Amino acid sequence: MRITSKGQVTIPQHIREQAGLLPMTEVEFGFQEGVVTLRAAAPGTAGDRGAAILHHLRGRFRNTRERMTTDEIMALTRGE
């Protein structure tokens, strides 16, 4: 197995099944004493992008009288 120029590698199906790694599963990497580990991330960890966006936006629109455009909302979610 090789790592691509983008740093990607395919996890064999039988290993994904044994580890319970379904499509779109957030994962964490670890490194200790020369060994790289991979495991499913706990829900709500820093890798949870959706939760981070919600946390960032929570409470921002409560007292807004004027309507925001879709482009303005997307800029906020991107941190622009």
Secondary structure, 3 states (H helix, E strand, C coil): CCCCCCCCCCCCHHHHHHHCCCCCCCEEEEEECCEEEEEECCCCCCCCHHHHHHHHHCCCCCCCCCCCCHHHHHHHHCCC
